[in-house]
Amino acid sequence: MNYWQKSMVMNNKYLEVGDMTDQEGQTEEPQPSSREQEAPIEQIRQLKLRVEELEKQLATEREKATDYMNRALRAQAEISNVRKRLQQDLSLALKDTLKAVVYEQLAVLDSFDRAFTTLPKEFRHFSWVEGVAMIQAQLYGILHRAGITPIETDGKQFNPIEHEAVAYEDTTEYPEETVAAELQRGYKLHDQVLRPALVKIARKPQAVESGKESEKIGTTE
């Protein structure tokens, strides 16, 4: 083997050794295993399940809160209704009590009215009569402040709610079916009739009616 051939052989050996060195110097990057790849996916799935569970719990708690709120509102409404009913019952009870007390005082007013109606005129200027009149006015004032007012009758159209007809009076001074005279004064408690007034009702005289009928008969003949 000559020199040239030996050189070629040595160069080939150096090349082979260099290639092996390069191959050994290169380090392969580690590839992730299948378990390491599945771990983040499993964590995400677990987090998703946890979020869904929390959302369900939140929806349940919201339903409970809404139910509690509705119950509280219903309870508040029931309390308000009970309070209103109690106030109405108390108002009615007080009004009934007031009626009973006032109704007894009406007899006293009737006595005053009858006394002054039958009082002779020559006694009206006496001081004791004026004192009795002041007592009557004081009693009227107390009842008026309590809501008691007399029922108007003079010349009024007959009202069966406020008036009680106890007699009829044949007269031409008043229109028919109007109050001709008051026999006993009636009273109202606010807008409610406490005691109707006893009255006489005006009607046309029978003689007038008979005369008209006779005239009609004569005209017909």
C-alpha positions as CSV (number, residue, x, y, z in Angstrom):
1,M,0.0,0.0,0.0
2,N,1.5,3.2,-1.1
3,Y,1.4,6.6,0.7
4,W,-1.6,7.9,-1.1
5,Q,-3.7,4.9,-0.3
6,K,-2.7,5.0,3.4
7,S,-3.7,8.7,3.5
8,M,-7.2,7.9,2.1
9,V,-7.7,5.1,4.7
10,M,-6.7,7.4,7.6
11,N,-9.0,10.1,6.4
12,N,-12.0,7.7,6.2
13,K,-11.3,6.6,9.7
14,Y,-11.2,10.2,11.0
15,L,-14.5,10.8,9.2
16,E,-16.1,7.8,10.8
17,V,-14.8,8.7,14.2
18,G,-16.1,12.3,13.7
19,D,-19.5,11.1,12.6
20,M,-19.8,8.9,15.7
21,T,-18.7,11.7,17.9
22,D,-21.3,14.0,16.4
23,Q,-24.0,11.4,16.8
24,E,-23.0,10.7,20.5
25,G,-22.8,14.5,21.2
26,Q,-26.4,15.1,20.1
27,T,-28.9,14.5,23.0
28,E,-32.4,13.5,22.2
29,E,-35.2,15.6,23.8
30,P,-37.4,13.5,26.2
31,Q,-40.9,12.9,24.8
32,P,-43.8,13.3,27.3
33,S,-45.5,10.1,28.4
34,S,-49.2,9.4,27.8
35,R,-49.9,9.8,31.6
36,E,-48.2,13.2,31.6
37,Q,-50.4,14.3,28.6
38,E,-53.6,13.1,30.3
39,A,-53.0,14.8,33.6
40,P,-53.9,18.4,32.5
41,I,-57.0,17.1,30.7
42,E,-58.1,15.3,33.8
43,Q,-57.6,18.4,35.9
44,I,-59.7,20.5,33.5
45,R,-62.4,17.9,33.6
46,Q,-62.4,17.9,37.4
47,L,-62.5,21.7,37.5
48,K,-65.5,21.7,35.1
49,L,-67.3,19.2,37.2
50,R,-66.6,21.3,40.3
51,V,-67.9,24.4,38.6
52,E,-71.1,22.6,37.5
53,E,-71.6,21.4,41.1
54,L,-71.1,24.9,42.5
55,E,-73.5,26.3,39.9
56,K,-76.2,23.8,41.0
57,Q,-75.6,24.6,44.7
58,L,-75.8,28.3,43.8
59,A,-79.1,27.8,42.0
60,T,-80.5,25.8,44.9
61,E,-79.5,28.5,47.4
62,R,-81.1,31.2,45.2
63,E,-84.3,29.2,45.1
64,K,-84.2,28.9,48.9
65,A,-83.5,32.7,49.2
66,T,-86.5,33.4,46.9
67,D,-88.7,31.1,48.9
68,Y,-87.7,32.7,52.2
69,M,-88.3,36.2,50.7
70,N,-91.8,35.2,49.5
71,R,-92.6,33.7,52.9
72,A,-91.4,36.9,54.6
73,L,-93.5,39.0,52.3
74,R,-96.6,36.8,52.8
75,A,-96.1,37.0,56.6
76,Q,-95.8,40.8,56.4
77,A,-98.9,41.0,54.4
78,E,-100.8,38.8,56.8
79,I,-99.6,40.9,59.7
80,S,-100.8,44.0,58.0
81,N,-104.2,42.5,57.2
82,V,-104.5,41.3,60.8
83,R,-103.6,44.8,62.0
84,K,-106.2,46.3,59.7
85,R,-108.9,43.9,60.9
86,L,-108.1,44.6,64.5
87,Q,-108.3,48.3,63.9
88,Q,-111.7,47.9,62.1
89,D,-113.0,45.7,64.9
90,L,-111.8,48.2,67.5
91,S,-113.4,51.1,65.6
92,L,-116.7,49.2,65.3
93,A,-116.6,48.3,69.0
94,L,-115.9,51.9,70.0
95,K,-118.7,53.1,67.7
96,D,-121.1,50.6,69.2
97,T,-120.1,51.7,72.7
98,L,-120.5,55.4,71.7
99,K,-123.9,54.6,70.2
100,A,-125.1,53.0,73.4
101,V,-123.9,55.9,75.5
102,V,-125.2,58.6,73.2
103,Y,-128.5,56.9,72.7
104,E,-129.1,57.2,76.5
105,Q,-128.3,60.9,76.3
106,L,-130.9,61.4,73.6
107,A,-133.6,60.9,76.2
108,V,-132.2,63.7,78.2
109,L,-132.3,66.0,75.1
110,D,-135.9,64.9,74.5
111,S,-136.7,66.0,78.0
112,F,-135.1,69.4,77.5
113,D,-137.0,69.8,74.2
114,R,-140.4,68.9,75.8
115,A,-139.7,71.2,78.8
116,F,-139.0,74.2,76.6
117,T,-141.9,73.4,74.3
118,T,-144.4,73.5,77.2
119,L,-142.7,76.4,79.0
120,P,-145.0,79.4,79.3
121,K,-143.7,82.5,77.5
122,E,-143.9,84.6,80.7
123,F,-141.3,82.3,82.3
124,R,-138.7,82.4,79.5
125,H,-137.0,85.5,80.8
126,F,-136.2,84.0,84.2
127,S,-132.5,83.4,85.0
128,W,-133.1,79.8,86.0
129,V,-134.7,79.1,82.6
130,E,-131.6,80.6,80.9
131,G,-129.4,78.4,83.1
132,V,-131.3,75.3,82.0
133,A,-131.0,76.4,78.4
134,M,-127.2,76.8,78.9
135,I,-127.1,73.2,80.2
136,Q,-129.0,72.0,77.2
137,A,-126.6,73.9,74.8
138,Q,-123.6,72.4,76.7
139,L,-125.0,68.9,76.2
140,Y,-125.7,69.6,72.5
141,G,-122.1,70.8,72.2
142,I,-120.6,67.6,73.8
143,L,-122.7,65.4,71.5
144,H,-121.9,67.5,68.4
145,R,-118.1,67.1,69.1
146,A,-118.7,63.3,69.3
147,G,-120.2,63.4,65.8
148,I,-123.9,63.7,66.7
149,T,-126.0,65.9,64.4
150,P,-129.8,66.4,64.3
151,I,-131.7,65.2,61.3
152,E,-133.4,68.0,59.3
153,T,-137.1,67.5,58.9
154,D,-138.9,70.8,58.3
155,G,-140.3,70.8,54.7
156,K,-138.0,68.0,53.7
157,Q,-139.0,65.2,51.3
158,F,-140.0,62.1,53.3
159,N,-137.0,59.8,53.6
160,P,-137.8,56.4,55.1
161,I,-134.2,56.0,56.2
162,E,-134.1,59.3,58.2
163,H,-137.8,59.7,58.9
164,E,-140.4,57.5,60.6
165,A,-143.9,58.5,59.6
166,V,-146.3,58.1,62.6
167,A,-149.2,60.2,61.2
168,Y,-150.5,62.0,58.2
169,E,-151.7,65.6,58.0
170,D,-154.2,66.8,55.4
171,T,-152.8,70.2,54.4
172,T,-152.1,72.3,51.4
173,E,-149.2,74.2,53.0
174,Y,-146.7,71.5,52.2
175,P,-146.3,69.4,49.0
176,E,-147.5,65.9,49.3
177,E,-145.1,63.4,50.8
178,T,-143.1,66.0,52.6
179,V,-142.6,66.5,56.4
180,A,-145.4,68.6,57.8
181,A,-144.4,68.4,61.5
182,E,-141.7,66.9,63.7
183,L,-142.9,64.9,66.7
184,Q,-139.5,63.8,68.0
185,R,-136.1,64.9,66.8
186,G,-133.9,62.3,65.1
187,Y,-130.1,62.1,65.2
188,K,-127.2,60.9,63.1
189,L,-123.8,59.7,64.2
190,H,-121.6,61.0,61.4
191,D,-123.4,59.6,58.3
192,Q,-125.2,56.8,60.0
193,V,-128.7,57.3,61.4
194,L,-128.7,56.8,65.1
195,R,-132.4,57.4,65.6
196,P,-134.9,58.4,62.9
197,A,-137.1,61.4,63.4
198,L,-140.8,60.8,64.2
199,V,-142.7,63.0,61.8
200,K,-146.1,63.8,60.2
201,I,-146.3,63.5,56.5
202,A,-148.3,66.0,54.4
203,R,-151.0,64.8,52.1
204,K,-153.8,66.4,50.1
205,P,-157.0,67.0,51.9
206,Q,-159.7,64.4,51.2
207,A,-162.3,67.0,50.6
208,V,-160.3,68.5,47.8
209,E,-159.8,65.2,46.3
210,S,-163.6,64.4,46.5
211,G,-164.4,67.7,44.9
212,K,-162.1,67.1,42.0
213,E,-163.6,63.7,41.5
214,S,-167.1,65.2,41.5
215,E,-166.1,67.8,38.9
216,K,-164.6,65.0,36.8
217,I,-167.9,63.0,37.0
218,G,-170.0,66.1,36.2
219,T,-167.8,66.9,33.2
220,T,-168.0,63.4,31.9
221,E,-171.8,63.4,32.1
